[in-house]
Amino acid sequence: MEIPVPRPSEPAKVFHHSCFAMNTRFSLVLVGLEAEQARALAQTAERHLLACERLMSRFDAVSPVSDLNRRAADEKVTPPDALWEILTLCQGYWRQTRGAFDITLWPLTRCWREHLQRAEEPTDETIQRTLLQTGFHRLYLDEAARTVRFQSKGMSIDLGGFGKGYALESVAVQLRAAGVERAFLSFGESSITVLGSHPHGPAWPVGVGNLFSPQDAVHTFQLRDASLSTSGTAPFNAAGGPRAFGQIIDPRSGRPIEGYRTMSVASPGGMEAEVLSTALLITPAEQRAELLSDFSAVSGVEIVYDSNAGEFVPRIEWKYGS
Amino acid sequence: MDLDSPSLSSSGLESRADRREFLKRLAVLAGSSALIAELPWWSPLRVAPVAEAAADRVRLGLVGVGTRGNLHISHLLNTPGVEIAALCDDYDPHLQAGLARVKGAKGFSDFRRMLEMPDLDGVLIATPLHQHARMCLDAFSADKHVFCEKSLAYTIEECQAIADAHRGSKRVFQIGHQRMFSPAFLQALELVRNGAIGQITQIRAYWHRNGNWRNPVPDPSLERRLNWRLYREYSCGLMTELASHHMQVANWFLGAHPVACTGYGSINYWKDGREVYDNVNLIYRYANGTHAIYDSLISNKFYGMEVQVMGPKGTIEAEAGRLYAETPPPAPGIVQLINSLEHGFFDTVPIGGPSWVPDLKRDAKGTAITHEKSTDDGTAISLAAFANAIRLGVPIEGMMEQACRSGVSVLMGQAAMEQQREIAWPEGFRI
């Protein structure tokens, strides 16, 4: 929708803050607040994101996630409460998505990344062996003792995408509690959360950019108090080659998705959007509606890029909801 | 005989033709820089290099054929329109080795005899620090153009004497602070002036090595002569031989000289009879409340060397040629959103796309700032500027100011450490 509306008598007060967090860029746009209040809210949000990073980062050797990955195959580990809560949430989503969303796939991700860097694919045998180091069913959460144990050597959890959704959702909660009515939050541009609506329209219109021409929207979501997550965007082998592999791995086959494909999901919650954009991408199209019957107010779009005379042309392959 | 230079082959510009092309590109860069008023020493480079006609050639004499002197020979042999007419050194093995490299050059053991040579346009002084002032003054008296290696002189009084002797002269004077001619530093300064890091709130510089900083000597009787920079009689060690470079950068970027300095130094590791500190730690205060913090040591090289220029919006590491923004630039979609909100428009934010990842995973914030790719640290360019300035017959503006500011700054630091008290910028010092 590109209908210019008349200029308001007073231009909206717009505050913007971007910062580095969780290995990407976070941007916060607040509308209609006094600058001082907006700055304070942005500072609180940034502090919270950095705390989330310290909790969940795989790159930080002393984070609780790194500690868990180092020790949990050998002993029961008691994670901090915040991480315990995240792990139980992930277990719930794993069950709800019939295993399509799984935070234990890092060994496969690493295996494919290392092979593709050498321009080769792992053998079936390697994949089968690596699959034995993955799977949430091998991650034992002892509810009574609040301990975590990996039931296979070499297991490793990765909260990358989910962590961003979790962080966005908690920042949104903080902003609402502070009385903020309109806000636009972006995490690495692939995870968006909005509060309220655009000051000049009924919702925030957010376009899913063409992978090969980001300023062109292939599909536009109308978001109101909702989150949007896009998965499957950056291919492993971005340099090209006859076969493009996405970063998303199917936990059943142990193989990454093929071709240039993205799944964008809008949902009331940031975590849910993150979980579903990943899970739907690897769930066969005919099973997606059934999976989504457990969720309400969700919409989704899958975009496939067809190679046409050396150019990639986007096409909407699958669509759900409004 | 400055031994801090890289190896002789490191210039990366091995032939005269390469050098000529490089200088042509630089002429364009120098002419196009918005900062040219702040970098008057670049203006000789706006003239493209001359043809090889003998009449156009600038005839130079070099005194001090040690490591630094030899590096100058390498560069000068590749600098268009330059002839090395004479070499001078009172240590004969160095002189003979130099003469073997430069065909047709006349050899001298006495600098004053070299100055008497007819048709000599200028001299390059690459001798131990304590000889700089005497040689500069003699060269000025003999009406020669002068390129003097850093640091300017051994005492503040000598710095003043050089500045006094040169004031009003039509002769070119240049100091061997090659960062003034480094495209990387030029681009760093441009970023600072364009507000990329905001106001400069602190400069931090360091130069760390791990080694005894000694040259092998063929005979113990030559120890003080060949390892002059370890002895207080000839040098202020780390301050004059290394710190002067980074103090020049600090003063240049801040556009001022320090008003005071304090610090400590000692010999805490290389207790081998040397007389200069093997570690120095200093704080320089500027009139506007900015501080430059400098330290140097030769018993640990983990951090190497760097000049960090800091402000509320970012940090520039000038040696590495990188800018570290405090906050990332917003995505184009976010910029578009802000714009539409501010102008009361309602349109789609094209944003739900590939996840943005910084250039480098671990050290997320750095971006390269250098466009002109060259392995030259500015030394080759600075010599070309010297030759061009002589040919044009125009002194290089601003050069004596840079030389005095850094030269005096490091001597203030040395005094602060030796006297263990705050040392003020010398009142009445006149450039």
Interface residues (C-beta under 8 A of the other chain):
Chain A: M1 E2 I3 P4 V5 P6 R7 P8 P11 A12 V14 H16 H17 S18 C19 F20 N23 T24 R25 S27 V29 V31 F59 F184 S186 G188 E189 S190 S191 I192 H198 P199 H200 G201 W204 P205 V206 G207 V208 G209 N210 L211 P214 Q215 D216 A217 T220 F221 L228 T230 T233 A234 S264
Chain B: T327 P328 P329 P330 A331 P332 G333 I334 L337 I338 L341 E342 H343 G344 F345 F346 D347 T348 V349 P350 I351 G352 G353 P354 S355 W356 V357 P358 K361 R362 A364 K365
